[in-house]
Amino acid sequence: MAGVNRRWYSGMATTEDWWAVWLGLIMFLAGLTSIWGWDLVGWMAKTGTWVWGDFSWDKALKATGYQEWHPLLSLLVTYLVFTALTCLGAAAMKLNLKRFFAGWTLLFVMTWAVWIMGHEAHFKASVNEFDKYGLSWGLSLGGGFSYMLALVVGLVIGNFFKGFAEFLREAAKPEWFIKTAIVYLGIKIGLMSIEAASFTFELALAGIAATFVAYLLFWPIVYTLSRRVFRLSREASAVLSSGISICGVSAAIATAGAIRARPVLPVMVSMLIVIFAMIELIVLPGFYTAVAPNQPIVNGAAMGMTVKTDGADAAAGAILDELMRANAEANLGVVWQEGWILTSSIVTKIWIDMFIGVWAFLLALVWVYKVERQPGQSKVGVIEIWHRFPKFVLGYLLAWFVYMAIATLGPELSGTATQGAEVVEGPMRKMMFMLTFVSIGVITDFSKLKGMGKLALLYAIALFAIIAPIAYGVAWIFHHGMMPPTA
Amino acid sequence: MKADLEVSLIHDGTYWIVRHPTLEARGRTLSELDQDLTQRLREKGDFPASSQVTVFMGFDYDTIPTWIRQYAYHYFNRYVLLRL
């Protein structure tokens, strides 16, 4: 039974969820060795700001640790290391290795090309840096411009060069890349916790509220709307409600599985979710920045409750983080630390993710023992909760808690531990974000909305008239007044 | 939970189908599937008449399109008690 999750350890070597943990922990451990004075991650390349007409590789690119290396050597080693690791994962997951390798290589090259372009000073430099780069004007978009450019490139390929998109599809795995990035983010949150422990605790606590809202408020409202107004079947209503209200495709699949729906149902809903998540990702960061420029944490948390799929949420959170910080620096005269807005959107989402197994288990009990009652015939195993638990969260929490433990139990090690950690949670995490942006665009084909009629209309109404406003209100109630530490 | 029989479960777009090296059963609904499986087991005679058989049906995730696997990798498994 090759494709059957039979045991608790099923899928550890063969699923993207687990491979996000492995890729995350390999670099987490490599970074941690800086405690013993080693630098196993200094080969990682990172981008630098450059000015149009004055391009040089030394300015646009550099190694994070090995300063004597030529920037292109650093980029080559970065390519080789990540190619080896991702191809190892692809082989274990039984993907077509040749197609994965070719697609991955093209994605990698496009990602870095876009990333370097996005760091041109007229796009990226803040107003305070204009003199440094000799600029008379600039858009001051920060790192957010690179993310938006990556998304645009991906969307153009996905919608206008469909043959090329199909070729890239084997390697374009936004959820895998973003889950790996989220494990790296665990390191960042660990480091941030060292500096602002109570704030991190507040964020985590407020995120719990989002879980209750998603499951106990959004779900029944959307379910009732589907049944009463749109006259959908019980099965379709339940799957759609979970997809819109909870955590997108994962929730749609989990719910459909829990109520034993025909697989075609979650597949159709999943297509809707992926496409609408892209629309949210494009619209919401700019919208929130424009209407509430002084509510960074509220905006981040609202994003976590509104944007479905982890990839789109993390991507939207990253753009929001960059846009809001650049805007605050230019217009509010305050420089917020990078990462807190992104963290508020991801922490909220991760809470929601973690409880999908429990929710699906409860739904399964209701369906098996009440809705389709067959006394004494069918049983629901508790292990179904574990099978649905998002495993990448384990890597994220481990990284977070280890760095918190170092700060608490061995504060004298914090300095050396931070050296390696900064490479992993900085350039490596951002590279995985960039790969996510290109990939998420590549796999999004808006023409798939054709023929979805009633379902697409219901999704749009529920998302923009119910989920988004309520999410914002709840985020405001629980996060109002919370501000990120200043840089 | 211990099962007397383990089978894989798929959906082909129309029918739920369970497969085992020595038998196959199908049904438009899961109830129909259970009835068909019960009938097949009676015909095979591997279990005593009037006995209760616990069947583990593990959903074969290869049924779900590849692109969805990055979002979720589990559908559902069933334990069913059949009275022969």
Interface residues (C-beta under 8 A of the other chain):
Chain A: M1 A2 G3 V4 N5 R6 G11 T15 E16 D17 R169 K173 P174 E175 W176 G248 V249 S250 I253 A254 A256 G257 A258 R260 R262 P263 V264 P266 V267 S270 T309 A364 E372 Q374 G376 Q377 S378 K379 V380 G381 E384 H387 R388 I443
Chain B: M1 E6 S8 H11 G13 L30 S31 D34 G58 F59 D60 Y61 D62 T63 I64 P65 W67 I68 R69 Q70 Y71 A72 Y73 H74 Y75 F76 N77 R78 Y79 V80 L81 L82
